[in-house]
């Protein structure tokens, strides 16, 4: 369980393919604090730490994960948003995030405003996922508030702190991001759809 509040950025140091899996080795400010078998969200994808070395950690993404997320497009040098799992005695500053990406979206707009940024994302509505105005959504693991919700697209506004401390500053029009829709909204949509 995560909150969508990014702790730090990591940098991909090595990528190794093994059959249909990919092992990513990441350097970050928290890598030395991690433990083998610990769950860490990488751009919103919950992955298990499988190896540690100096200030790096390694995680493995299986074919199923690679086919449903943007992780397969990462390269050596790519920046990834990192968040360790939530502690039960801590504050829930973002929203309830599982680290299970529902689908990807394409950035269709990036506009610099006076002191903030607007990003607009388009996704395939055929998967049954929805956003609601002022609801929550996770973009690359970042808990954000939905603005101008449509059936297959939505916008988010980004403050300077989030822009500087996440990999959103690298997202351009045409880039693919990971989306995790609000868990409560998913249950409501499923219940309504089953009636």
Secondary structure, 3 states (H helix, E strand, C coil): CECCCCCEEEEEEEEEEECCEEEEEEEECCHHHCCCCCEEEECCEEEEEEEEECCEEEEEECHHHHHHCCHHHCCCCCEEEEEECCCCCCCCCCCCECCCCCEEEEEEEEEECCCEEEEEEECCHHHCCCCCCCCEEEECCEEEECECCCCCEEEEEEEHHHHHHCHHHHCCCCCEEEEEECHHHHHHHHHHHCC
